[in-house]
């Protein structure tokens, strides 16, 4: 291969681009940076000036309001006429009419003041015992406020006045303040004010009509601007006003003093004033001016989000970036045009490189003369590079698809304990991944120590007989199980013991054992009718899938064993109950089969029958609480005994309450004596309010009760039971259940009854009426 000559013209192109870009970019960056700083400084100064001005104005307004309200309470308390009239009003020697006249006069003055002041909710005069003597609210006259904080603190205040900070008297009451001042007594004969406290003036003020409006909008506040009040409360800043982004903040929102989110409120509450950049109560950066209001030791803050405050700067930055990009694009265009003008050969080389990049690979470049040799080799190098990239891209895409497949399968496996569903998805997934090759799942039977075909998909799956057995070591699948190691062959003809099926040719196969902590659970295999197709990546993928399948198999088996243990326990419990009540021995097993037969006739799904079975089996569990003298009494029950017996459905529900897997069964147990017309017990439910399982059970229970022998009578024939049940349709029984009952022949009912007799003699559990056909060929150790 000839060495590629260096094209010095390319360095000229680079230099031209660099020079033009630098000449364009550096001035643009310098100008933009200077403009950005100037704009930001200008905007910041404007925002600071605005916030400072508003903060000073709001502080002045709030301080003036506090002074005015305090002055009102003081003027009312120090007014001589008020003092004199109050002294006469509370003096028991004062004539009643005179007392009422003075009270009316003072009350009128208080009402006039209240009307002239926005937000004054009540003005009252109280005596030293805390009794309301005068009030603008007549309903409060005579009320005892001896434990009211404002009254207590005012009467004991050293300075004679007290301001109760923003608070809420009751959970649902308004947010308010209280201003109080003591009232001195007057020596009536001499008209001299005595330094003897006779009571207090209390003014209650609603914040929503006074301070909060003062905190409202201000010019230029924008969408994020707001004001707030806070005070120090222990180790927290307590917010006193509603907030734009926290409407219920007043007296609820607390932020620790050492938190940056409360820094402005904290500084203001401690008497400092200024303006800072800080995060607010949301954690959002803001520009905040803070002031101290000494009359109430409040911290006042006015703030605005920095993002909104500096929005004009942001817009200017975007404009500058856009202009700079346009200038740079123009510079690139000029540089490119100049380079093409100066160097035609370089332009043709660029065109050839672009062709290569777009997949158009030419043997020669459109040049003439000796330069063809110089450009031919770079073009070939470009072509080889693109082909390599395409191959790697395809490989990467395949890996991504495999990872997606594994992730989806993992989610599906984790979402179900149904092994048949998991196995079906797995073999279908494997078959699809390998071009519809034959995929098989075989489970290991620990009893016979054989592999049993459980699921298959892909070409030739119809030839696989589910339940077919393979001994360990037989074929590649059996060898994988025996060795507990992955087996792979790309030429089955080299294996003399390879298992071939009629009309199914397999030329290559992978078999992966499914292990759970060295315990063999089964084998996952994939077969192809073409040799030489499987590689290392295929083996790795199948091993990964097998590792996902192992816990699914184990969990399904554990779930099955747990359910079986539950049912065996219930069977033992019911058997003990039947042994106690000889009169109904075997009754529970019979009504279980009768109930399930009716449920299937009505189309109840198989996955709901377990709840129905347990409810029918345990329907009389409440009889555990019935004394033997009543339960085993041979004759009729008295009214008192019958009342006790009628408690057994509710006792049964209580026994099963709190057991999660018997929650549905408990509903049937509690309602199995209810009637369609509402005349049943214990709750008197009617119609569809009775659980469907209890309605089905009621018919099955009646059938068994009529046709079974009792000590006091012989069992009646089926025809008699049929007429009785039909007569109870719409009164005792759900008509739909009765219709289903009539659709089942007498022969079928008698067969079910005979089946319970066989089970009773062998002490075995009733076999489910519907089950996976695979369980006929698969031992119990395989059924999951």
N, C-alpha and C positions, 0 to 999 in steps of 0.2 A: 504494500500500500504506500502510495506516495505521500510524503509529508504535506500537511496543509499549510499553504503560505499565509503569513500574517497579513491581514488587510488593514494597512495603516489608516485608510480612510474612515474605518469604524471609530477609531479614537477621535478623529476630527468631529464626527457626528456627536459623540458623547460630550466632547468639550463645548460644542455649540449649544447643546441642550443645557449643560450645567451653567454656562455663562448667562444664557438668556433667563433661565429659571432663577438664578441668584440675583440677577439685575432686577427681576420683576418681584421676586418673593421678599427679598430683604426690605426694600422700601415699603412694600405693602404691610409686612409684619410690624415694622417700626411705626408707621402711621397709624395702623389699626390699634396697636398696643397703647400708643399715646392717646388716641381718641377714646379708647376704652377706659383708661385711667381717669381722664378728664371728665368723661360722662359719669363714671361711677362716683367720683368725688362730688360732682355737682348734685347728682341725685341724692347721695347720702347726706349732704349738707341741707338739701331741701327737706328731706324726710325728717332729719334730726330737728331742724328748726320747727317743722310742723308739729311733731310729737311733743317737743318742749313747750311750745306755745299752748297746745291743747291741754297738756298735763298741768301747766300752771293755772290755766283758766278753770279746769275741772276741780283742782285742789281748792282754789279760791271759792268756787260755788259750794262745794261740799262743806268747807270750813264755815262759810257764812250760814249755811243751813243749820249746822250743829249749834253755832252760837245763837242763832235766832230761836231755835226750839228750846235750848237751855234758858235763854232769856225769858221766853214765855212762861216756863214753869216757875222761874224765880219771881217774875213780876206778879203772877197770880198769887204766889205764896206770901210776898212781901206787901201786897196791896192791903192797906189798913182796913178798908171796908170788908174785904174778904176775911181778914183775920177776926174782925169784930163780929161779923155775921156768923162765921163758923163757930166762934166761942158761944154765941147765944144759941145757935142751933143745937150744939151738943150739951148745953147746960140743961140739966133736967128741971131746973126751976123756971125756965122760960115758958111763957104761955104757949099753948099748942098752936093757936092761930098765928101768933107772932113768929114762931119757929117755922111754920109753913110758908109764911110770907117771905122771910129771909131766904129760905131754901129755894123758893121759886125765883127770887131775884138773882141769887148767885148762879143758879142753874141756867137761867136765861143768858147771863153774861158768858158762861162757859160755852153754851151752844153757839153764841155769836162768834166767839173766838174760834171754835172748831170749824164753823162754816167759812171763816176767812182764811183758814190754813189748809192747804191741800194735804191729804194723807193723815190728818189727825183722826184716828179711829175712835178715841174716847179720852175724855178729861174727867178725872174723878178726884174728890176730896175724901180721904179716909182718916179715921181717928187713930189714936195710938194703939188700939187693940186690933187694928187691921180691918175694921168694919167699914164698908163703903157707905158714906153719909150722903154724898152728892155725886151725881154722874150724869153725863150727857146721854148715857144709855139707861133709861129707867129700870130696865130689867136687872141691872147690876146693883141697884140701891139696896143696901142691907146685906150684901154678900160678904162673906168672911174671907179676907185676903191676908190673914195673919201669917201664912206660909209663903206668900208671893215674894219672890226675890226682890223685885223693884221696891215693894212696900217695906220689907224688912231692912234692906240696905239703906233706903232713904231715911227712915226713922232713926237709924243708928249712925248715919254718916257724920263724921267729925266736922265737915265743912257745911253741913246742912243740905247738901244736894248730891244727887246720884244719877248717873247715866247708865242704864242697862244696855249693854252692847247688843248688836244684831243677834236675834235668837228666834226660836219658834216655841210659843207657849204649849202647843199641843202638836201631835204628830201630823194632823191634817190642817192645823191652823196657819194663819198668814205669817210671813217673816216680818218681824217688827222690832222696834226699839222702845224703850221706856225712859222718860225723863222725869225725875222726881225732885221735890224740894219740900223741906219741913215747914209746917205752919206753927207759928207761935200763938200763944193765948193772949187775950187782951183783958186788962182789968177794966171791967165795964163802968164802974162808978167814976174812975179817973181817966178813962179812955187812954190808958197807958199800955204799950206793948210789953208783955212780960217775957222773959227768956225761959219760957216753959213750953215745951213741945206738946201741942194738942193734936197734931195729925200731920198729914202730908198731902201735897198736890202731886198727882201722877198723870202724865200725858203719854198715851200709847200711840205710836206712829207706825203706819204701814210702809214698809220699804218700797213696795211696788208702786206707790204713789208719791214717793218723796225722793230718796237717794237714787233708786234704780233709774228713774227717768233722767236724773242728772248725769248718769253714767252712759247715756244713750249715744246715738250717732254723733259724729263730728265731721266737719268738712274734710273731704279727701280720705275718709277712713278706708274706702275700698271694700273688697269682699272679705278680707281676713283681719281687718282692723277691729279691735275691741278694747274695752276698759274693764278693770276688775279691782275689787277690794279684797284684802286679806289681812289676817291678824295672826300673830304667833300664838299657838295653842300647844303648850308642852313642847315636844320636840318636832312639831309639825307646823306647817303653814296651813291655816284653815281658810278656804276661799269663802267669801261672804256674799257673792253676787252670782246670778246665773251667767253662764258663758255661752258664747256662740257655738262652740263645738262640744259643750257639755251643759245641756240645758238645766240639769238638776244638780249643778255644782254647789249652789248656795248651801252652806253648813254641812255639805256631804264630802266635798273633795278635799282630801288632805294629802300633802306631799311632804316627806321628811325635809327638815331644814338643811341637811347636808346634800340634798339632791340639786343638781344643776337646773332641773326643770322648775324649781321654785326660787331661783337665786334673786330675781328682781323683786318678788314679793317679800322675800326674807330681808333683803337690804332695806327696803322701804319701811317694813314693820319695825326695824331697829333704828329708825330716825335718819337714814341716809337718803340722799336724793341724787339723781343723775340719769344717764342713759347708757345702755350697754347692748351688746349683741349676745344673745343667750338662747338656749332652747326654752320653749314655754311648757305649760303643763302637758301638752301633747308630745313633747320632744321635738317639735318643729322649730328650726332656727328663726328667730324674730329679732326685730329691733325694738327695744322697750325703754320707755321713759318711766321712771318711778319717783314717787313723792311720798313724804311722810305727813300724815294728818294728825297733829298732836292731840286735838280734842278727844279723839277716840282711840289713839295709838294704832291707827290703821295704816296699812301700806297700800298706796294707790298706784296702779300700773296702767299705762296706755301703750299698746303694742301693735305691730303689724308684721306679717310674715316677710322675711327677707326676699323670698321669691317674688312677691308682689311689689315690694318697695323698689326692687332693682329690676323690675320688668322692662323699663325702657332701655336699660343697659343691655339686657339680654337680647332685646330686639335689635339694638345697634350692633351687637356682636354677630348676630346671624347675618345682618346685612353686610358686615365687613367680611365675614367668611365667604359669603356668596360672591361678593365682588372679587375677593382674592382668588377664589377658584376660577372665576371667569377669566381673570387676568392670566392665571397660570395655564389654563387651557389654551388661551390665545397664544401664549409664549410657546407652548408645545407645538401648536400648529405652525407657527412661524419657523421654529427650529426644524420641524420635519420638512416643511417646504424648502427651506434653505439647504438642508442636507441633501434632499433629492435633486435639487438644482445643481449642486456642486458635484454630486457623486451618483451617476446613473447606475454604475455597477452595484453600489451598495443598496440602491433601491430595489434592483432586481433580486439581490440576495435576500432582502427582507420579504419580498413577495414570495420567493421560494419557501422561506421559513414559514410564512403564513399558510401556504398551501400544505406544507407538511403538518402544521398544527391542526388544520381543518380536515386532515385525512386524505388529501389529494397528493399521492406520492408519485412524482414524475422521475423518470430515469435521468433526464437532463434538465438543466435550467435554461430559460429563454435568453441565453447570452451567446455571443459569438467570439471566436478567437480563443486564445489560450486560457482565458478566464473560466471556460467551461470546466476544466479539470480542477480548478481551485474551488468551485462551488459544488461539484458533483459529490464529493466526499462528505461535506457538511449535510447535504440533503439526505444522503443515505444514513448518516448518523441520526438525523432527526427522525427518519422513518423508523429506524430500529428502536429509538427511544419511545416513540408513540405506541408502537406495538407492545412494548414491554409494559407501558402504563395501562393500556387497554386490558392486557392479561391480568395485571394486578387488580385493576378495578373490578373485573369480573369475579376474581377470587374473593375480593373483599365483600362484594355484594352477596356472594353465596354465604359467606360467614355471617353477615348481618342477618340474612334470612334464617339461617340456622339458629342464631341467638334469639331472634324473635319467636321462632317455633318453640324453642326450649322454654322461653319465658311464658308463652301462652299455655303450653302443656302444664308447666308448673302451677300456674294459677288454677287451671281446670282441675288438676289432681287435688290441690289443697281445698277446693270448694266442695268436694263430694267424698262420701265414704262408700259409694256404690262401685264395687270392683268391676262389675260388668261394664258400666259406663266408662270407667277409666281405661279398661282394656280395649274397648271398642275404639275409643279416641286414639289410643296409642298405636294400635296396628294400622289404623287408617292414616295416621300421621306419618308413620314410617313408610307405608306403601306410597304415599304421595311424594315424600321426599326422595325416594329412590325410583321415580319414574313408573309408578304402579307395579313395582316388583311385588312378589308374594311376601307378606309379612305375617309372622306367626307369634303367638304367645302361648307358652306351655307352662302350667303350674305343677309344682312338685307335690305328689301325694306322699306324705310322711308314713302312712300306714303300709301301702304296697311298695313304696320306694320306686315309684315310676313317675314319668312326666305325662300329664294329661293335657290334650289340646283344648284350649279355653277360648281363643279368639283368633281370627284370621281375616286378612284383607288383601286386595290387590289381585293380579292375574293368577288364577289357579286356586283362589280361596274357596271356591265352590267344591273343589275336590277334597278339601280338608274336612274330615268328619270330627266335629267337636266331641270331645270325650274319648277320642282314640288315645291309646296309651303307648308310650315309648319307654323302654327300659334304659337305665343309665348305661352309657357307653355305646348305645346304638346310634349310628350315624353321627353327623357333626353336632346335631343338637344334643344327643345323649352324651357325646364326648365332652361338650362344654359343661354339662351338668356334673359329670363324673369328675372332671379335672378342676372344676370351678375356675376355669380360665377361658378367655375368649378364644374361639376357634374361627379361622377364616381360610377359605380356599377359593381360588379363581379358576380352578379346573377340577370339577368333581370326579372326572374320570380317573384321577390319580388316587381316589379313595375307593378301595374295593368294597367297603361296607357302607357306602353312601346309600341312603334310603331313597329310592325312586318311586314315584307314584304313577299309576297309569294315566296317560294323556297329559302328564305334567313333567316337562323336562326342566331340570335345574342344573345349570352348568357352573354356577358360582354361589357361594353362601357364606354368610357371617352368622355366628351363633354366640350370644353373650349371656353368661349366667347372671341371674338376678339374685344378689346376695344381700343379707341383712345381718351384719356382724358375724360373718362366716357361716350363717345359716342359709342353705339353699332354698329359695322360694320359687324359682322357675327359670325359664330360658326365653330370651327374646331373639328371634331370628329373622333374617331377610334373605331371599333367594332370587337369583336372576337366571333367565334362560339363555344368557350370553356369558361367555367366559371372560375373565380378565378385566372386570369393571370395577372391582372394589379396591380402595386404597386406604392409606392410614387415616385420612380424615373421616372416611365412612365408618371405620371401626371406632374411632374416638366418639363420633356422634352417637352411635348405637350404644356404646358403653355409658355415655351421659344419660341417655334416655332410660336405660336399664336402672341406673342409680336413682332416677326420679321415681321409677315405678316401684322400687322395693318398699319404701315407706308407705306407699298407697296400699299395697297388698297387705302389709303388716297391720296398718291401721284398720282396714276393712275387716280383717279377721278378728282383731281385738274388739271392734265394735260389735261384730256378730256374737262373739263369745260373751260380751257384757250383756247384750240383749237376752241371750239364752239364759244366762245366770239370773237376770231379773225375772224372766218368765218361770223358771224352775222354782224360784223362791215364792212367787205368787201362787203357783200350783200347790206347793207344800202348805202355804197358809190356808188356801181354800179347802184343801183336803182335811186339814185339822178342823176347820169350821164345819165341814160336812160330817165329820166323825162325831162332832158334838151334837149336831142336830140330825138324828137318825131318820126323822120324818122326811127330810128332803135330801137324803144321801144321794150323791150323783147328780143332783139338780144343777149345780153350777156348770159341770162339764156339758150337760145337755143343752142348757140355754146358750152356752158359748157357740156350739155348732149351729144351733137354730138361728141365733142372731147373725152369725157370719153368712149363713145361707141367704137370709133375707137381705142383708146388706149388699151382697153380690148381685142378687136379683134386681136391686134398685140402682145398680151401677156405681156403688161407692168404690172409689179407687183403692187398689190393693195397698198402697202406702198409708192409707188411713185406717185399715182394718185392725192394726195392732192396738190402737187406742180403744176401738170398739170391743175387741176381744178382752182387753184388761178390764174395761168397765163392766162387761157382762160377767166375767169371772169373779169380780170382787163386789158384785151388787149387794150381797148380803153381809159384807164384812162388818157393818155396823151392829149386827146381831151379837157380836162379841160383848157388847155392853148390855144385852138383855139377860136378866137373871134366868137361871135354869128352870126355876119354878114356873116361869111364864113361857120360855122358849120350848120346854119339853112337856108342857101341860097337855094331856091327851084330849081333854074336852074343850068346849068353847071358852073363850077369854071373856072376862068381865070388862066393863067399860074402862075401869082404871088400868087393867092389864093391857087392853087394846091401845090405850093412849101411850103407855110405855113402849109397846111394840112399834108404834108409828114413829118413834124417834129414831129408829135404826137407820133410815137414809141420811139424816143429818149427822148422826154419830159416825157413819161410814165416811162422809165427806171430811169430817174433822180428822179422822184417822189418816186419811190420804193427803190432807192439806200439808203443803210444804215439801212434798216429794215431787220434784220437777217432772219426771217422766210419767207420773201418774196424774198430772194436772187435768188432762182431758178425761181420763177415766173417772176422776172424782166428780165431774159434772154429771156423768151417767149414773153414778152411784147415788148422788143426792136426788136425782129427778126420776128414778126408775119407777116410783109409785105415783107420779103425776098422771092426770087424765087429760085427754084432748079437750073436754068441756070445762076444765078448770076445777073439777070436784075432787082432785087428788090431793096428795100431801107429799112433803111437808110445807111447800111454798104456795100451793094452789095455782101453779102455772097453767096456762091454757094455750092451745094451738101451737103455732110455730115458736112461741117463747120457750117451749120445752125443747131441749137439745135433741137433734135428730137421732143420735145414738140411743137416747133413752126411749124415744118413740118406737124405734125398731125393737129394742129389747122388750118393751111392754107386750108386744104381740108374741114374741118368742117365749117369754116367761108364762104368759097365759096358756099357750099351747102345751107347755110342759106340765103346768099345774093341773090342767084338766085331764091329761092323758096319763098322769102318774098316780100310783097307788098311795093312799094315805091311811093311817090307822083307823080313821073314822069313815072311810069310803074307798071303794075300788076305783081305779082309773077308768075314765070314760073313753069310748072309741074316738078315732080321729074325726068321723063325721059329726059327732056331737060338738067337738072342739071347733070345727070349721063353722058350724052354725052360730055358736056363741061369739066367736070372733067377728063374724060377719054382722051379727046383731049389734056389736059394740062399735062398729065403724061410725065415726063422726061424733061419738059420745066419749067412749073410753079410749078409742084408738084413732090414730091418724089414718084417714081414708086411703092415702097413697100407700102406706105400709100394708094395710089390709089387702089392697089390690095386688101388691107384690106377693103376699102370703098365698093368695088364691091361685097364683100362677104356678106355684110349686106343687107337684103332684103328691098324693098321699104316699106313694111308694118311696119317693125321695125322702119325705119326712121320716118314714119308718126305717129307711136305711140309715139315716143319721142317728136315729135313736139306738138302733142296733150297734152302730159303731161305738157309741159311748159305753155300751155294755162290755164290748170287747176290750176297750181301753181300761175300763174299771177293773176287769179281771186280771189284766196284765200290768196294772199300775203304770201305764204309759201316758205321755202327753198326747193330746189330740194333734194329728198331723195337719198342717195347713192345707187348705183345699186348693190353693194356687201357689205354684212355686216354679222356679227356673227349671226348664226341662233338663238342663245340663246336670242338675243335682241328681238325676236318676243314674247317671253314669259316673258321677264324681263322689267319692267318699266324703263324709262330713268334714274331714280335715281339710278338704279342698274348697268347700262351699264358703263363700265370703259374703 
